[in-house]
Amino acid sequence: MANKSYSVLIQLGRFLLNYKSTLVAAGCALIFTAGVTLAMGQGIKILIDDGFVAGSVDKLNTASLFIIAIAALMAIGTYARFYLVSWLGERVSADIRQAVFDHLITLHPSYFEENRSGEIMSRLTTDTTLLQTVIGSSAAMALRSLLTFSGGLILLLITNLKLTMFVLVGVPIVLVPIILFGRRVRKLSRKSQDTIADVGSHAGEIIQQIKTVQSYTQEANERKAFAGHVEGAFEIARKRIKQRAMLIAVVISLIFSAIAAMLWVGGNDVINGVMTGGELGAFVFYAIVVAGSVATISEVIGDVQRAAGAAERLFELLSIKSVIDLPSKPKSAGSINKNGSRMQFKNVTFHYPSRPDVAALDNLNLVIEEGKSLALVGPSGAGKSTVFELLQRFYDPDQGTITLGETDIRELLPSDLRSQLAVVAQQPTLFSSDVMYNIRYGKPDATKEEVIEAAKAANAHEFIRKLPDGYESFLGEQGVRLSGGQRQRIAIARAILKDPRILLLDEATSALDAESEHRVQQALEYLMQGRTTVIIAHRLATIRNADSIAVLKEGKLVAQGKHDELLESSPLYKRLSELQFQERSVS
């Protein structure tokens, strides 16, 4: 645990050191305010000894002015300290949030299949907000208290050695519960953050699937399940709060018991003439400062422990390595253009990390000719989607190579490779924004005129024009305000705007009605012109005109040719064709 804490502090320190000047200025402001606070004790000593006891009005006035000046300086120092430390907290938390997001979008898709998006979002938002609060507030309070504690202890020793012994004996007694309770608080804080993430993840999933929940009348069960998550999070939070409350109560009771003992001993010394009333007043002030510092540290240590837990969760995300290795000397995008868009699988074998015993592709050899269309057919689990995954280099093959032109795609930066590709999926992905944003996603710097031309080519312009705000119409989450055919045409317009050399189509018309299918098919035919195209075919009728059809089974290529040829030469293709014909006859 100590090594992990040390590692978290080092990583956090790296972010803080990006702002050395602000960090130094904040440190100076902390030292200044701590020094000014401690100087107040000397003002109290002068006020009592030279003002009250001596009966001098002039010295009373001088002491009062001194205290007012100290208060003014304290206000200035506090302003500077609060602003600088709060700025640091906001800035560093924003940097960490950005660093985590920048790293997340480089990770392979399988990471997001294995980890819940709700938990990732909780780390990205809730944890960084907690970190900001602690860096910008709690940590500053702890540092200030540490400085005033150290300075106050020194002044206590100077003022009265005997009374200081009470403090020196009391400090270790106070530190013991801080250490013991602090460990428990940190453990519970980490667990609390995890359970909050569970709550957010569950709620997000239910909201996203609200139609399914309501159509199956599962509202009552989902309320009960969510209540279980909420109560679980509350119970852990209650235990954490209980530990913190016990810590604060124990520390305060110990501190003020020690102060009472000091006042009793010090009062006897003043009566016996061993020390002056001003010295006792100053000593009590310093003792209260020291006690208050220890109490503050004990109070904020829980927040600091929570921040440590949050930082661990964030830095865990930053430490995740992608399964895709970047080439040390990548070939340029220019070399891709030079070598053409012919793609080839050479003896490719691949296992998904989650299914290491089952080959998704088994010694596959496949050629995708430049400017031609290749359709992939086969039963479920044949490896069709895996071909798409590998073509986009979301995974690398275990054996064999995949080439673009004459270049192994592992020698290219993934961004350069993917810039040559466009995917139109069976269920297209749209973002929670307007039409213009969603189409322009294929080419962010496209002009409005280019977007409209792409929409016209995709048979989408007419229905877009009829939307309430045209191209500025908000589509809702996942384009929920559009029909399936309309979403497909938006996705096709995006691909047209990107103007890729290689097109990957996951049978974009299989879930559409006849009219929508006709319009989408027209848009796809326009998009495919002059491009290397790979099609995952769910309905064989849509690929009769493909230049070549590859039949896959259990990750292997079992036949390849045109539709009529395969009906004669491939029993599997013939059976798939007959099954679909029977289904159409029944329907």
N, C-alpha and C positions, 0 to 999 in steps of 0.2 A: 504493500500500500504506500509506503514511504517513497519507493522508487517511482511509482506511478504519479504521486503528487508532485515529485521533483520534475518529472517529465512534462507534466501539464504546465507547471510554472515556467519552464524553459520555453515551451512553445508559445505560451501567452506573452512572455518577455520579448520574443522575436517581433510580435506585432506591435508591442509598446515601443520598442526601440526604433521603429520607423518614424517616431515623432520625438526625437531626443530633446530638441529645444523646448517643446511644450512640457515634456516630462521633467526636465530640469527646472523650468519655471514653476511648475506645480509643486515640485519638491521644495523649492525656495519659499514659496508661499506657505506651504505646510510648516516649515521650520520657523518662518517669521511669526505666524499666528501662534504657534506653540510657545515661542519665546516671549511674545507679548502677553500671552495668558499667564505665564509664570511670573512676569514682571509685576502683575497685578498684586501679588503677595507682598512685595516690597512696599507698594503704595498703601496697603492695609496696615503694615507694620508702622510706617511713618505716621499714618492717620491716627493710630491708637497712642503710640508713645509720645510723638511730638505735638499732636493736636489735643486728644482727649485728656491724656494723663498730665501733660505739661501745662495744659490750659492756655495754649498760645493760639490766638485767632489767626495770626499770619501763617503759622505753620499748618494750621488746619486748612486754611485756604489753599496753601501751596500743595498739600497732600491731596486735596479734593481735585485741584486742577490737574495734578499728575495722573490721578485715576481716570479723569475725563479724557486726557490725552491718550492714555493707554487704551481706553474703550474705543476711541476714534481710530487708532491704528489697528486695533483688533477687527473693526468693521471693514476697513480697507483690505486687510490681509485675508479676511474671511471671504470677501467678494472675489478676490483674485483666485483664492484656493478653490472655491466652489465652482467658478466658471471654468478654470483650467482643467480641474479633475473631471467635471461633468463632460466637458468637451472631449477629453481623452476617452471616457467611457463610451460615449456615443460613436466616436470615430473608430475606435478599435473594434467595437461590436459590429459596426457596419463593415469594416474590413474583413472580419472573420466570416460574417454572413456571405459576403461577396466571394471570398476564397472558397468557402464550402460549396456554394452554388456553382462557381466556375469549375470546381473539381467534379461535382456530381454529374454535370452534363457531358463530361468526357468518359464516364464509366460505361461499361458494356451493358446492353439492355437486360441481360440475365440478372444483374444485380437488383434491378427494380422488380423483377419477377419474384425474386427470393425475399425481398424486404418490402414491407408495407409503406405505401406512399404517405399515409397519415403520420407514421412515426418519423419518417424523414422530414416532413414538413414541420413537425413539432420541434425537432432539433434545430431546423433552420430559422424558426421564428421565436418560439417560446424560450428556447435555451439561450439564444443570442440576446434576447431582451433581458433575461435574468442576468446574464453576464454584464450587460451594459449597466444595469442598476447597481450591481456590486462594485464594478470598477469605478463608476462615476459617483458612488455614494458610500456604500458600506466599507470598501477598501480604504477610501480616504479617511473615513471616521476612525478606522482601525489604526492607520498610520499616524494620524494626528494624536490619537490616544496613546500610542506607543511612545511618541516624542514627549508628550506632556508627562507621561508616567516616568520616563527616564530622567527628564529635567527636574520634575518634582521630587523624585527620590534623591537626587544630588543635593537640591536645596534643603530637603529635610535633614540630610546628614550635616549640612553646614549650620542649619538653625539649631538643632538639638540632637546630639548623638543618642542619648538615652531613649528619647521618645521614638526615634527612628527604628530602634530595635523591634518595636511593636509592628512596624510596617514590614520589616525584613522577615520577621517570623510569620506574619500574616500572608505575604505574597505567595510563598510556596503552597500554603494551605488553599488559597484561592485558585491557583493554577491547576491543581490536581483535578477538581471537577470540570474545569474548562477543557482539559485534555480528554478526560474520560467521556464526557457528554458530547464533545466535539466529534469524536470518531463515530458515535452512534448517529448523530445528526447527519453527517456526511453520507453514511450508508443509506439512511432512510431518505435523504434528499435525492440520491440517484434513483432509488426505487420509486419515489414519488414522481419524478420526471418521466420515468418509463410508463407508469400507470396513466399519467395524463396523456401521453402519446397514444396509449391504447384507446382512451376515451375518444380522442379526436379522430383516430383511424376508423373506429367503429361508426361514429356519427357520419363521417365523410362517405363511407361505403353505403350506408343506409340511404342517405340523401341522394347519392348518385343513382341508386337503384330504386328510387321511391315508387315508380310505377309497378315494378314487380312486387314490392312489399305490399302495396295497396291492392293489387289485383289478386294476390293470394291471402288477403285479409290477415296479414301478420303484424299489424300495428301493435296489438297487445303484447305479443311475444317480443317484439323489438323494444318496446318500452321497458319490459321486464329485463331484457338482456342489457340494455343501456344503463338501466338503474343499477344493475350488478357491477358494471364497470365504474360508474360514478361513485357508488358506495365503497368499492375497493380502493379507489383513489383517495376518497375522503378518509378512510380508515388509516391508510399509510400517512396521510397528511396530519391526522390527529396524533398519531404516535410521534411524528417529527416535532409537532408543536409542543407536545407534552414534554419531550426531552429538552427543548429550548426553554420552556417555562421553568422547568426544574433547575436548569443551569442558571438562569437569571436569578431565581429565588435564592438559591444556595449562595451565589456570589454576593448578592446584596446583603444578605443576613450576616455573612462573614465580615464584609467590609465595614458595615456600620457598627457591628460589635467591637471591631478593632478601634474605630474612631471614638466610641464611647469610653473605651479603656484609656485611650490617649488623653482625652479631655480630663478624665479623673486624675491621672498622674500629672498632667501639665497644670491643671488647676491647683494642685497641691504645691507644685514648684513655684507658681506665681505667688501664692499666699506666703510661702517660706522665703521669697526673694531670690530664688535660684535663677529665675528667668523673668523677663518683663512681660506685661500684658500684650504688647505689640508683637513680641517674638512668638507668643502662644497663638495670637490671632493669625500671624503669617504661617505658623506651623499647621494650624487647623486648616487654613486655606489650601496649603500644599497637600495636606493629607486628603482633603476632599477632592482636589484635582487628581491625585494619584488614585484614590478610590473610584472616582468617576471614570477615569481612564480604563481601569480594570473592568468596571461594570460595562462600559461601552464595548470593550473588546469581547467580553463574554456574550454580549447581546448580538453583535454583528458577526461573531464567528460562525453562527448558524448560516447566515447569508453567504459568508465566504465559503463555507463547506458546500452549500447548495451550488454556488458558482463553480466550485471545483468539479462537482459532479456534472454540471452542464458543460463545462469546458472539456471534460473527458469524452462526453458523448459527441461533441463537435469535432474534436481532434481525431476521434475514431473514424469519422467520415472522411477527414482529410488524409488519413493514413491508408485508406482502401486503394489498392492498386488495380488498374484495369487489366483484364486478361489479354487485351490487344497491345502488343509491344510496338512502339513507334520505331521506324528504321533510323539507325544512327546517321546514315547519309541518304536521305530520301531522294528519289528521282523527281525531277521537276514536272510540273503540270504540262509543260511544253512537250516533254517526251511522250506523254500520253496522247496528245493530239497527233503527234508524228506517227505513232504506231497503229493508229486506227482503233476501231471499237469492237474488234473480234475478241470474244472471250472464250476461254477453254478450261475445263476441269481435267486435270491429268492425274489419274490414280488417286483420287481424293477419298480419304476415309475420315469420318468425323463422328465423335460421340459427344452428346451434350453433357456438361459437367454434372447435371442432376441425374443423368442416366448413363453412367460410365460403362455399363455392361451391355448396352444395346447400341449398335452402330446405326446412326441416323442416315449416313451415307457410307457405302461399302465399296471401296475401290472404283469409284465412279469416274468414267471418262465421257466427257460431253463437250461438244463444240457448238458455240453460239456464233454463227457467221455474221459478219458486219453487214448492216442494212437489211437483214433478214429477220423473220419472226420464227421463234421456236416456242412450241406449246409443251407444257409438262402435264402429263396425266398419270393417274394411278390411284389406287385405293388410299384411304386415310392412313397416314403414317408411312407413306412410300418415300418421303424425303423432299417433296415439292417445295414446301415452305423453307426447309433447311437450305436448299439451293439459293433462295432469295437472301437468307440470313448471311450466307457465306459470300455471295456476290457483293453485298454491302459492307463486308468485313466487320460484322458485329461479332463474329467468331473467326478463328483461324482453323484450318483443317489440322487434324492430328498427323495425317500423312498426305503426301501429294502436294500439288501446287494449283493455284488458280491464276491465269494470266489475262491481262488486258493488253491486246496487241501482242508484243513479245515480252512484256514486263510482268514479273511476279507481283501481284497486288500488294504483297507484304513489303515491297520496296517503295511503295507510295505512301504518302501521308493519307490517312483515312479521309480527311477533308478534301484532298485533291481527287481521290477516287470517287467519293460520293457526289462531288460536283458534276460528274459525268452522268449520274444516274437520276432518274425520277421514278417514284413509286406511286401507283394508284391502287389503293387497297380495296378489298371487298367492303370493309367498313371504314370509310375515309375519316381521317382525324381533322376536325376543325377546332379552332381556338375560340375562346370566349371574347370575341371582338366583332368588328364589322366585316362586311363582305370584302372591302378593299384590302384590309389587313390580311385576310385569309388567302386571297389570290396572290397578293404581293409577297407572300411568304416564300414563293418560288424565286422571286427576284426583288429583294427589298428596295433597290434603287429604281425600280420601274416607274415610268410616268403613268399618270391616270389614263392617258390614251392607250398605252401598251396594255394596261390591265383590261380595259374595255375590249380591245381587239382580241385578247386571249379569251375573254368571256364569250364573245361572239363565236369564236372558233369552237368553243366547248358547248355551244347551244345553250348558254346560260344567261346571255344578256337580256333576253325578253322577260324572264321571270324575275331577274334582279331589278329591272327597271320598274316592275310593278310592286316591289317591296315598299313599305312605308317611307323609308329614307334612301331608297335606291342602293347605291354602293356603300353608303354610310350606315346601312341598317345593321343593328346589333343582332347577332345570330343566336345568342344564348350559349350555355355550356354545351360543348360538343355539337354545335349547330342544331340544337333541339328544335328551333323554330322552322327548320326546313324539312322537306320530305326526303326520303332516301335518294330518289333520282336527282333532286336539286343538290344535295350534298355531294353526290358523285360528280356532278358537272362542275361544281366549285373546285373540287380536287383536281379534275382534269384541266380546268383553266389554269390552276396553279402549276401543273406540270408543263402545260404549253408555254406558259410565261418563262419557266426555267429553261426551256429549250434544251433538253438533255440529248446526249448522243445515244444513251442506252435507256430503254424503258422497261420497267418491271410492272406487269399488270397481274393483280391477284383477282382474276375473274370479276371485274367491276360491275357486271350486269346481272349476276346470278340471283340477287335478292330483290329485283325490281319488277314492276308490272310491265305489260307489253309496250305501252306508249313510252314510259320512262326508259325502258331498255332500248327502244329504237333510237331515241334522242341521244342517249349515252353512247350507243354503238357508233352512231355517226361521228360523235366527238372523238371517240377512240380511233376510228379509222383515219381521221385528220391528224391526230397526234402521232400515229404510228408511221406515217409517211416518211420514208428515208431514214428511219431509225432502227437500230438493233433492238429487237423487242423479245422479251421472255414473258410468257403468259402461263399462269397457273390456271388450268382449265377444270372447272367443276361441271360444266355442261359441254359435252363434246360438240353439240351443234354450233357453238360459237367459234370453233377453231378449225372448221373444215377447210378454210382457205389459208391456214398457216403454212408457211414454207416448209416446216418440218414439225413433227410431233414426236416427243420422246416419252416412252412409256416406262414409268418407274415402279419398282416393287421392292419393298424392304431395303431401300437405299441403293438399289442397283438398277442400271439401265438394262431393261430386258428386250426392248424393241425400239426402232426409230424409223420414221418414214412419213408418207402422207396418209391422209385418212383412208382412202380406198385401199392402199397397199396394206395398211395395218389391219384392216378388217379381214384380209386374206391371210396375213402372216403371223398375227399376234392373237392367240386365244384370249389373253387377258383384256386386250383392247376391245376385242369383239364382245366379250362378256359385259364389260362396262357399257359399251354402246347398246347392247340389248336390254340391260337393266334400265337404262335411262329411257329407252323407247317404250318399255313396258310402263314405267312411271308416268310418262306423258300420256299414254293411252288411258291409264286408270284415271288420271286427273281430268 
